[in-house]
Amino acid sequence: MANTHRSVRRTTLLASAVAVLGLLAGCGNGSDSSNTASTPETLPGTAAPATGTSTPASASPSTTQPTATPETPGTPSSSAPAEQTRPATSTRCHTSELRASLGRVNPGAGQRNYPIVLTNTSSSPCTVRGYPGAAFVDASGKQLGPDPKRSDGSPATVTLTPGSSAWAGLSYSNPEISGARTATPDSLLVTPPDERDPLKVAWTAGEVPVGGNESSVFLTVFSPGTGA
């Protein structure tokens, strides 16, 4: 009995020692596992877990600043309004700014000569240059005879201040001498240079040549004054 009791006690002590050694071995393995990162398991249908590694601050994308585009010489800046080109102001006299009249006849060498006078009726200066347009018409407005011809001349710009005038000569051969076919106009239509709308002047000077020999009517360029 005494030997049996000793065997049991020895067996118990051995078992306790083995258990203590096993416990120490287990603690040692736990210390090593804390220094070794285990590979995370990826489950189907789920995102892989983060590795826990943070991105350095220097690797963060910086905010992109807009880069100013250099200006091309001669090109206006987009921030400044483009300069607008203004058309040059015309000083030409327009039909609406003028009054037409016919001066007194100036006979000479079988000719009849009349000054066509344009007067500035506006409140601003304007200019005339060159030849007028002219046509004899009857009471219905139908033109009598061909268009007048232009005499040789050197056009010059005539400035008309408010109320001032310029004149151009209208001349033709005396029908009584030339034997040309004649007609008596109702009016003379006068068109200022470079204009389209005419001014009507009553015609009271009798017959004018409209066909046949020596039937041409001539015009001269404008000059300052009334031609009186």
Stockholm file with secondary structure:
# STOCKHOLM 1.0

chainA/1-228         MANTHRSVRRTTLLASAVAVLGLLAGCGNGSDSSNTASTPETLPGTAAPATGTSTPASASPSTTQPTATPETPGTPSSSAPAEQTRPATSTRCHTSELRASLGRVNPGAGQRNYPIVLTNTSSSPCTVRGYPGAAFVDASGKQLGPDPKRSDGSPATVTLTPGSSAWAGLSYSNPEISGARTATPDSLLVTPPDERDPLKVAWTAGEVPVGGNESSVFLTVFSPGTGA
#=GR chainA/1-228 SS CHHHHHHHHHHHHHHHHHHHHHHHHHHHHHHHHTTSCCCCCCCTTSCCCCCCCCCCGGGSCCCCCCCCCCCCTTSCCTTSCCCCCCCCCCCBCCGGGEEEEECCCCCBTTEEEEEEEEEECSSSCEEEESCCEEEEECTTSCBCSSCCEECCCCCCEEEECTTCEEEEEEEEECHHHHCCEEECCSEEEEECTTCCSCEEEECCSCCEEEESTTCCEEECCCEESCCC
#=GC SS_cons         CHHHHHHHHHHHHHHHHHHHHHHHHHHHHHHHHTTSCCCCCCCTTSCCCCCCCCCCGGGSCCCCCCCCCCCCTTSCCTTSCCCCCCCCCCCBCCGGGEEEEECCCCCBTTEEEEEEEEEECSSSCEEEESCCEEEEECTTSCBCSSCCEECCCCCCEEEECTTCEEEEEEEEECHHHHCCEEECCSEEEEECTTCCSCEEEECCSCCEEEESTTCCEEECCCEESCCC
//
